[in-house]
Amino acid sequence: MSDLPDAVFWDMDGTLLDSEKLWDVAMADLAADLGIEMDHALRQSTLGNSMTDALTKVFVAAGVPDGERDYPGRAAWLRARVSALFKLGIPWMPGAREALDLIGEQGIAMALVTNTERELTDEALETIGRHRFEATVCGDEVPLGKPQPDPYLKAARLLGVAPSHCLAVEDSPTGSQAATAAGCAVIVIPSEAPVPGGPRRTLRESLVGLTLDDLAAASNGTLEHREDLR
């Protein structure tokens, strides 16, 4: 099918793996340790963020002065907490494994593109299967993470493809913004944070039942988009 994308780029947390729930636990614990409650709005604002951006938002909410923000220490604590939760098992998002199989069987190149740091990504890849991807790009391996386009641009370079001929699968506003800025078409799987609509953005309720025709239509922007993807 000639309309299929040259490559498919996958976000990880909340797209392939139902790991945002595990991050919810860790982020709530972090907030409590800083003396605040991780309310819905604050958690939404951190979805899909890099470690530094997420920590900054929690520090600001907790009123921690700039000079007292222990980024290395808090990042190490959060990393260890999430790692312990990952080791208990990470559930798949509905339809994700079947979607990976479908695309892999067509010989379409795939890359994992995540703001999660390499250490935790490698743990999650034990569940997903690192053999599925020609490349993996993590948030600590680019100058700027999502919402900047750097992770997607790096993935395209590693695979030797033009971003405009690629399809990204995302769940967050941060990730969708990064993919769009890089020039990719985007399939959005809704998370708790609404994603603005736009050209070459396609909403699916889940990855269940994804077909090659769906991939082609999303890649070419021929499916109707909505102004508020939830």
N, C-alpha and C positions, 0 to 999 in steps of 0.2 A: 504494500500500500504506500504509494509515493508521498501521500500527505502526512505520514507519520513524522514525528520530530526526529532530528538527528541524535538527540540524547535526552534523557529524562533525569532531572535533578530532584532528589528527595530531601526534604526536611526530615528531621528525626522525631523530636519530642512533640507529641500530639498529632503527628501525621502518620508515621509508621508504627510508633510505639505509644501506648497509653501511659506514658511516663510523666506527663504533666501532673498527674495526681500524686506521684511520689515527690516531685518538686514542690507541690503544694504543702506537703508535710514538712519538708526541710525548710522552706521559706517561712512557714508559720513558726517553726521552732526558732529560726534566726530572729524574726521580729520580736518574739516573746523574750528572747535573751537580751534584746535591745530595749525592752520595756514598753513595747507597743503591740497592738493586735494587727495581724495581717488581714485587713478587711478586703472586701471583694474588689474595690476600685484599685487599691494598691497592688494586689496580686495581678489583676488584669494588665496594669501598666508595665509589669515586668515580664509578661509572656513573650517568649522568643528573643529576649534580650541577651546580650553578652553578659558575662559574669560581672564585669566592671559596671556596666549600665544598670544591671539589676541591683547590685549592692548600693550604688549611688542613690537610687530611688528609695531604698529602705533606710539608708542613712539620713536622707533628707526628711523622710516621714518621721523618723525617730528624733530629729533635731540634733543629730551628732555634728559638732563643729568640724569644719574642714580638716583642721590639724589633728583631730582625734579619730579620724576614720582609718581603721586598720584594714585596709584592703587585702593585703597578703594573708593576714591571720584569719579574717572572716571568710575569705575565699577558700582557704585550706579547710576550715571547719565545715563549710557548706559542701565542699567536694567530698569530704569524708562521710558526711551524713547521707548525701545522695548515693554514694557508692555502697553504703551499708544497705540502703533500701533497694538498690538495683540487685544486689546479691540475693535478695529474697524472691526475685523473679519480676520480670517486666512484661506485662500483658501487651499483646498486639492490638492495634486499632482495627476495627472491623473492616475486612476486605483487603487489608494492606498486604498480607502475605500472598494472597492470590493475585493482586495487582503486580507485585514484583515478579511473580512467576510468569504472568502473561507477557510482560514486557521483555523479560529475560529470554523467553522462548523465541521472541522475534529477532533476537540478536541486536536490539537497540542498546547502545551504551548507556550506563547509568552511573551516577555519582551521588554520594551522600554529602549534603551541604548543611551543616548545622552550626549554630552558635555555641553549642556545648563544647567544652574543652576536650582535647585529645584523650586525656586520662579516662574520663567518664565515657566518651564515645567508644573507646576500645572495649570497655566493659559491655556496653549496649550491643556492640557488633557481635558479641558471643550469642546473643539472641537473634539478631537480624540475619547474620551470615555475611562476613566480610567478602566472601567470594562473589557476591552479587554485584559488586561495584568495581568499576575500573579505577575510580579515585574516591577518596574521602577528604573533605575539607572541613576543618574545625575552627571554632571561633578564635582560638589562640594561635592560629597559623596564618592569619591575615592582618594587615595593618589596622583595618577597621572591620568589625563584625556587622551583621545585619542590625539596622536597616540600610546600611551602606551596601553597595553592590559588590564589594570586594570578594566575598566568598563565592558568589556565582561567577564572577569574572575569572577567578582562579580555577574553578572547576572546568569552565569552558576551555581555558588554556591547556589544562592538563589532558583534556580529552581531544583537543585539536578541533573544536567545533565553534561555530559562530553562535553567541548567545541568542540571537534573534531566531535561530533555527532549533532552539531547545525549549523544552517544557519543564517548568518547575511545579512541584506539588508542595503546598504550604498550608498552614492552619492559622497563622497569626498575622496581625497587621504589620509587625516588624519584618517578618520573613517575606510577606507578599510585596512589601515596599522594596525590599532588597532585590528580589527577582525581577520586578518590573523595571527598576532602575538599571539593571544589567541588560535589559532588552528581551527577557524571556517571556513567553506566554506562561500563564499560571492557572493551575487548578487549585481552588481553595476548598479545603475541608474545614467546615466551621469549628471554631473553638469558642470559648466564653467571651473572647474579645471580638467585637464586630470588625469586619474587614471592608473598607470602602470598595465599591465597584469601580469598574473602568474597562477600557478596551483590552482585549486579550486576557481577561480574567473570567474564569468559569466557575460557578458554584456547583458543588455536589454535596449532597447530604452526608455521604460517606464514600469510601472506595468500593463498597460492595457493588458487584455487577459491572465494574468498569470494563469497557470493551475497547478494541482497537479503533473502532469508529469514533468513540468518545475522545480518545487521544488525538486523533487526526483533527476532529472538529475544534477541540480546545487549542491545539497547536496553531491552527489557522484562524482562530478568532471568529468562527462561524456560529458558535452558540451564543445565545442571548446572555448578556451580563446584566446584573442588577446593581442598583446604586448602594445598597447596604447588605453586604453578605454577612450572615450570622451563622 
